[in-house]
Amino acid sequence: MPDKLDILFINPGEPNQIYQGLSDEFCAFEPPVFSGLFATYARQKGASVAIVDAPAIGLRAPQVAEVATKIFDPTLIVISVYGFQPSASTQNMTSAGTIARLIKEANPRARVLMTGTHLAALPERSMREEAVDFVCDREGPVTIWRTLEVLRAGRDDFSTVPSLWWRQDGRIVKPRESEVLLDDLDREMPGIPWDLLPMDRYRSHNWHAFDHIDDRAPYAAIHTTLGCPYRCSFCCINAPFGKPSYRMWSPEAVVKEIDFLVAKYGIKNIKFVDEMFVLNKRHVLGICDLLIERNYDLNIWAYARVDTVQDQFLDKLRKAGFRWLAIGIESASDMVRDGAQKKYGQEEISDTVRRVQNAGIHVLGNFIFGLPDDSHERMQQTLDMAIDLNCEFTNFYCAMAYPGSALYTMAEQSGVALPAKWHHYSQHGYEMLPLANKHCSAAEIVKFRDEAWQTFFTGARYHSLVERKFGPKVLAHIQRMTKTPLRRKLLEDRLVTA
Ligand code: SF4
């Protein structure tokens, strides 16, 4: 009889619920980086671990529950609720909750812990609403390991575990103290256990591979930092860390992981998941120098802010294999950006985009419609600015009050309608509900966003850029994408009631 598995990590998610038809061809399938990092931490402590990445291997919730209870039956099941970006944790809670409930129905003795950005933001509510034994209200690795220690010892008093919400005699017990964040990431959480992941199932976002659209796989995503020192009002990134913070793996550790990915899997497409990579000079240039020495033919994308892209970074980033920088532009309106704590001007935005492009790096411009001070006129200015900037790819989002963000606290206080179910927070979902503001209703914002998206991606100016930079095959790909419309319940309901 083999030893019982200590921890099974589950990455939840239903791509169709979140992306509708876009999940078939256009969206990415990313490795579950937080499940991987936590598995590494536990493995180093001596635990046996496994990972079930449900979206990657196409398992629906009933199958995940069956695999968890009948095949693995571990001491502890950890449902790690993260996504491609911090705000994507909430949208995966519907799937995570269903998986937890089905596991408990199949085996009431299974011990289930949930962790993730959403859980850190709403731990008590999650304990009340979800079929789980434990919720972690911080990052996770230490809490998960300490919970396992108590379970292994056969004890049922979890009061010594930091950041763990648990139940005693049917009552919810809150943790006495918070998990202390790891401060030596190289030593304590050195990368992802790639051997536990279905590496043949991952593929990059479509735009990430515009330079070689037929080679979106193999693909990897890694963290080189955790957290962000900024406080943008719509962002929930720091919920698991308790406050704005920034920790880094060393350049040597990051590049060692890339060495492995290149040698073992022939990886070319890499996402740096860090929401704020281009920030610390020593970190950025240290990684660039080591990658330049190796001269791999990489296609990396990473995040930057308009006000963190220094000229001294750009040449080295390009030589190191950074082909895309994603930049949060958000709005054309100074007033809307200021309200979101992004205090830089329009000239600075245009200048940054051009400097990045002139260095031979493509720009992914991110825009948000419907932030608190946004109006029809300002949304139109934002669309005009996106068309004018003509980035190599553009994301249009609607403002959402994600749990863990300042916007969520403001929305709760003002009583504005919030989505009824967690997957209604998905930007591309059928039932999504954006945040209304004093100028526009939720329906008006999503309608504007969807029409803006069509306007941009069917525009002659953008098509000409795509054909010139990436060729006719990518242009045909874009044209297929614009024929994959998103259905919106909010707009269909309006038609019915009009
Ligand atoms: S800079 Fe980016 S990651 Fe940091 S708080 Fe703002 S939106 Fe979030």
Residues whose N, C-alpha, C, O or C-beta is under 5 A from the ligand:
A	BS01	SF4	C228 Y230 R231 C232 C235 I237 E275 M276
